[in-house]
């Protein structure tokens, strides 16, 4: 596995333009920094999604009905699932995330409050094909909050939806949150907070890469750069070189010029109708949707009927 990770990272760094997968944001420090971002005034998605979940919880619970297991994708600190554990009370909860150490701690805290629910932490890369053969006879709710689906390109998101639809085996469904297209200033402000927490989160990817592949990125020689690409309906995050520099790793290196960028993340924003159509085309037969009063954010439940 280490060899595969090494090669994937090197391929990204050697590409033109260079890139780092956003999954490498999430070591233990990166996961903590992201939790800090969700508390920022500028970063509205977490706050608005929470408001929808709270105000529409009875409708959401009624739509979902009963399930045997909740599988949360990109579970992070495992806090967003609490209302569902309260109202649906599944027999099992499985938390998937790429940062294993952070996930184990979060799940231990959650299990303390819900000891009757069988809980498992699973270190997983959800950009890869997911399979749950032991859950074929269970009614599954896949839970993917936080608008992290925006990190996938639309074709990648469609493939993930098709994967999840197959894993439901004709029962259960997907509860997902997604950020909607809105005013460009609101979007760009959310990724350029005044405290520079998002900048620290972005730059931490270089520290993580130094640990993973033995590279020698000098973090102080790079800066955070984020903007909304109106043509592609996505926020783009980059790391921009402040000066000419040579970055090395075992067996290779790359010269970066001043101003050259490494693309670290996309966060796609969707028109509501476009997103609902994508989910239905993936194989789910019925979709119920809820938004906030300003239609900034969408929560929807896709199921089989």
ABEGO torsion letter per residue (X at the ends): XAAAAAAAAAAAAABOBBBBBAAAABBAAAAAAAAAAAABAABAAAAAAAAAAAAAAAAAAAAAEBBABBBBBGAEAGAAAAAAAAAAGBABBBBBBABAAAAAAAAAAAAAABAABBBBBBBBBAABBBBBAAAAABBBBBBBBGGAAAABBAAAAAAAAAAAAAAAGGBEEBBBBBBBBBBAAAAAAAABBAAGAAAAAAAAAAAAAAAAAGBABBAAABBBBBBBBAAAGBBBBBBBBABBBBBBBBGBBBBBBBGBBBBABBBBBBBAAAAAAAAAAAGBABBBBBBBAAGABBBBBBBBX
